[in-house]
């Protein structure tokens, strides 16, 4: 007997009752099918997944708080009197231990997916800590800390390739985005504009370049393993930046943005929506599900963003939320119908 999630079990019960009432199946077949599956009492796998995610998020927050809290750092420094270079070396050794143990566990205990990923994630965070303290130990007070971020990118890329780890590759792409933002900020002397581009517009080009690079990885035999993650990251950078651009335009400060009317940014909204429509068309033409879904999702977000921008102040709130609610009911019903058809095909 197969155990399935409760919502799927309820759906199957409903469909079997419907088929039975329409005389598509007889009572005996319906009963036999109902006895072939059982609703899970509790989804322990999902609990384990969420627990490790929360634990990893707490680890990130704890490390970030440690790195930015000067009083806490001074207290620890006075308590242990440990030089930054020693902390860096210890973090690097612990990170190496986490990587080795994590990938050994992947071979010996492959069923413990989340524990293994948490171990590798700990190594990633300790690597970041090692690089941060290395930067502190050799700091020259020139605020060019983007070099350290680039150093972490190279380390993560090397580790991801060596261990064939999608998780580490993901962090290398996140660090690459952080490097691009900080490096362009440094080159512009921390001005809001770099070559006349604000941050969202810069990341539009960054997203395009990363998306194109993903196709180069696809052609490379050893690196094609990381194609889908790189492609996803490139599209995420691109469409998120286009969305922000449609809201804020090419303005560097909130003061400048507050001074203009939102309607004056309409051409950025058209550009963002056109990119979404193009993604849907290309995705349908070449059967690219990821590109198609990015286009659909961000087109909906764009339309609802425009709805809030242009009609929030001009419409009565009752009418505003009534239309908003009706639109979500319509989308929900369509989505439910599509999901039901796909489920029936499976």
Residue pairs with C-beta under 8 A, 6 or more apart in sequence:
1 35
1 36
1 37
1 38
2 36
2 37
2 38
3 37
3 38
3 39
3 40
4 12
4 37
4 38
4 39
4 40
5 39
5 40
5 43
6 39
6 40
9 37
9 38
9 39
9 40
10 39
11 343
12 33
12 34
12 37
13 34
15 344
16 25
16 30
16 33
16 34
17 30
19 25
19 30
20 26
20 27
20 30
25 33
48 114
49 114
51 114
52 114
52 115
52 117
52 118
55 118
56 118
56 121
59 121
59 122
59 125
60 125
63 125
63 128
63 129
65 72
66 72
66 73
67 73
67 129
67 132
76 82
83 137
84 133
84 134
84 136
84 137
85 133
85 134
85 137
87 129
87 133
88 129
88 130
88 131
88 132
88 133
88 134
88 136
88 137
89 130
91 126
91 127
91 129
91 130
91 133
92 126
92 127
92 130
94 123
94 126
95 122
95 123
95 124
95 126
95 127
95 129
95 130
96 123
97 123
98 119
98 120
98 122
98 123
98 126
99 120
99 123
99 159
99 163
101 119
102 116
102 117
102 119
102 120
102 122
102 123
103 120
103 163
103 165
105 112
105 115
105 116
105 119
106 116
109 115
109 116
110 116
117 167
120 165
120 167
120 168
121 167
124 156
124 167
124 168
124 171
127 152
127 155
127 156
127 159
128 152
131 148
131 151
131 152
131 155
132 148
134 148
135 145
135 148
143 186
143 190
144 186
145 182
146 179
146 182
146 183
146 185
146 186
149 175
149 178
149 179
149 182
149 183
150 179
150 183
152 175
153 172
153 175
153 176
153 179
156 168
156 169
156 171
156 172
156 175
157 169
157 172
159 165
159 168
160 166
160 168
160 169
160 172
160 226
161 222
161 223
164 225
166 225
166 226
166 229
169 226
169 229
169 230
170 229
170 233
173 210
173 229
173 230
173 233
174 233
176 210
177 203
177 206
177 237
180 202
180 203
180 206
181 199
181 202
181 203
184 194
184 202
185 191
185 194
187 194
188 194
188 195
191 252
192 198
192 199
192 252
192 253
193 252
194 202
196 250
197 205
197 250
198 248
198 250
198 251
198 252
200 241
200 242
200 244
200 245
200 248
200 250
201 241
201 245
201 250
202 241
203 237
203 238
203 240
203 241
204 238
204 241
204 242
204 245
206 237
206 241
207 234
207 235
207 236
207 237
207 238
207 239
207 240
207 241
208 234
208 238
209 234
210 230
210 233
210 234
210 237
210 238
211 231
211 234
211 235
211 238
212 234
213 230
213 234
214 227
214 230
214 231
214 233
214 234
215 227
215 231
217 223
217 224
217 226
217 227
217 230
218 224
218 227
218 231
228 290
231 290
232 290
235 279
235 290
235 291
235 294
236 294
238 275
239 275
239 276
239 279
239 294
239 298
242 271
242 272
242 275
242 276
242 298
243 272
243 298
243 301
243 302
243 305
245 268
245 271
245 272
246 265
246 268
246 269
246 271
246 272
246 273
246 302
246 305
246 306
247 265
247 305
247 309
248 257
248 265
249 257
249 260
249 264
249 265
249 268
250 268
251 257
251 260
262 309
262 310
263 310
269 302
269 305
269 306
272 298
272 302
273 299
273 302
273 303
275 295
276 294
276 295
276 296
276 298
276 299
276 302
277 295
277 299
278 295
279 291
279 292
279 294
279 295
279 298
280 292
280 295
280 296
280 299
282 288
282 291
283 289
283 290
283 291
283 292
283 293
283 294
283 295
284 292
300 331
307 324
311 320
312 320
